[in-house]
Amino acid sequence: MSEPHDQHGSPHADHPAFGPQWWERHYQEHTATHGSPSPQLVAEVTGLPVGSALDAGCGRGVDALWLARQGWQVTAVDVSPTAVSEAKDFAHHEPDVAARISWVVADLTTWQPPKQYDLVVSQYVHPTIPFGEFVARLAQAVAPTGTLLVVGHDHADEHSAAHAPEQASIGLDAVTGSLTRELWEVDVAESRTRYVEHGSTRMSIRDLVVRAHRTPM
């Protein structure tokens, strides 16, 4: 995710990057948009048996809505009350889909999931704790035989390096290194290129994609 710069060209210079207040301010200042679901989510989740899902860092809810449309029972969590409120309002246009989503305002670095889920998804989340520690928290929320999907900006992505602080991107070891071999099998761990349009400019962005499943207890 590309974030705005301050007048000196350095992102987030006047407040801690990615804390709860930063995200709330971000969503209040940026116009709501509801585009297409993440291509990485669609690629990795399509075909999985539906069940319960946790969308950890749901933002304005586009991916949570996509999951619910596929039949998942979704718990969608974000630290920003504004983002969650806008997501709920948008979901009301599809009552049957909205009925399959529970919206939660919470800080994922401290929130304790009430149960384990068949699918836990986290995309482009920038926690204030070390990313490996964050992945370990997500992993605890995955039920036996369930799936964990983590997507983030690759450390090697030039656009992210130029427009966002270092903690906005992740490395492979920060994800896979937090998944113990006794409990996890990593199915996908790779960097992928996607293309985004900004006005008349088409940019390539590199994402790190990790999908793993938890072995039976």
URSUL-V548598 format. One record per residue. N is the residue number from 1. NEAR is the number of other ideal C-beta (glycine too) atoms within 12 Angstrom. Layout:
BEGIN
n=N near=NEAR
n=N near=NEAR
END
This chain:
BEGIN
n=1 near=31
n=2 near=24
n=3 near=30
n=4 near=20
n=5 near=16
n=6 near=14
n=7 near=9
n=8 near=9
n=9 near=11
n=10 near=16
n=11 near=29
n=12 near=28
n=13 near=16
n=14 near=15
n=15 near=18
n=16 near=17
n=17 near=27
n=18 near=34
n=19 near=21
n=20 near=28
n=21 near=21
n=22 near=29
n=23 near=38
n=24 near=24
n=25 near=24
n=26 near=30
n=27 near=28
n=28 near=17
n=29 near=15
n=30 near=20
n=31 near=11
n=32 near=23
n=33 near=15
n=34 near=22
n=35 near=17
n=36 near=16
n=37 near=29
n=38 near=36
n=39 near=24
n=40 near=35
n=41 near=36
n=42 near=24
n=43 near=20
n=44 near=32
n=45 near=37
n=46 near=22
n=47 near=11
n=48 near=27
n=49 near=17
n=50 near=21
n=51 near=26
n=52 near=31
n=53 near=45
n=54 near=45
n=55 near=49
n=56 near=42
n=57 near=42
n=58 near=47
n=59 near=40
n=60 near=33
n=61 near=44
n=62 near=33
n=63 near=43
n=64 near=45
n=65 near=39
n=66 near=34
n=67 near=42
n=68 near=34
n=69 near=26
n=70 near=25
n=71 near=22
n=72 near=34
n=73 near=24
n=74 near=41
n=75 near=36
n=76 near=44
n=77 near=41
n=78 near=40
n=79 near=33
n=80 near=37
n=81 near=23
n=82 near=27
n=83 near=38
n=84 near=33
n=85 near=23
n=86 near=30
n=87 near=39
n=88 near=28
n=89 near=19
n=90 near=28
n=91 near=33
n=92 near=18
n=93 near=14
n=94 near=20
n=95 near=11
n=96 near=14
n=97 near=26
n=98 near=23
n=99 near=17
n=100 near=28
n=101 near=36
n=102 near=30
n=103 near=33
n=104 near=30
n=105 near=25
n=106 near=27
n=107 near=28
n=108 near=37
n=109 near=27
n=110 near=16
n=111 near=24
n=112 near=15
n=113 near=26
n=114 near=14
n=115 near=19
n=116 near=26
n=117 near=37
n=118 near=31
n=119 near=42
n=120 near=46
n=121 near=46
n=122 near=46
n=123 near=40
n=124 near=40
n=125 near=41
n=126 near=37
n=127 near=35
n=128 near=24
n=129 near=22
n=130 near=20
n=131 near=37
n=132 near=22
n=133 near=20
n=134 near=34
n=135 near=41
n=136 near=27
n=137 near=31
n=138 near=44
n=139 near=38
n=140 near=28
n=141 near=33
n=142 near=38
n=143 near=26
n=144 near=17
n=145 near=22
n=146 near=35
n=147 near=43
n=148 near=47
n=149 near=46
n=150 near=48
n=151 near=43
n=152 near=41
n=153 near=41
n=154 near=32
n=155 near=24
n=156 near=22
n=157 near=31
n=158 near=18
n=159 near=27
n=160 near=30
n=161 near=20
n=162 near=20
n=163 near=24
n=164 near=29
n=165 near=26
n=166 near=21
n=167 near=31
n=168 near=31
n=169 near=35
n=170 near=40
n=171 near=27
n=172 near=28
n=173 near=18
n=174 near=29
n=175 near=39
n=176 near=30
n=177 near=24
n=178 near=31
n=179 near=33
n=180 near=17
n=181 near=13
n=182 near=10
n=183 near=23
n=184 near=32
n=185 near=22
n=186 near=29
n=187 near=20
n=188 near=26
n=189 near=28
n=190 near=22
n=191 near=26
n=192 near=26
n=193 near=22
n=194 near=28
n=195 near=15
n=196 near=22
n=197 near=13
n=198 near=13
n=199 near=7
n=200 near=6
n=201 near=10
n=202 near=13
n=203 near=20
n=204 near=20
n=205 near=35
n=206 near=29
n=207 near=37
n=208 near=38
n=209 near=38
n=210 near=42
n=211 near=37
n=212 near=33
n=213 near=28
n=214 near=31
n=215 near=21
n=216 near=12
n=217 near=11
END
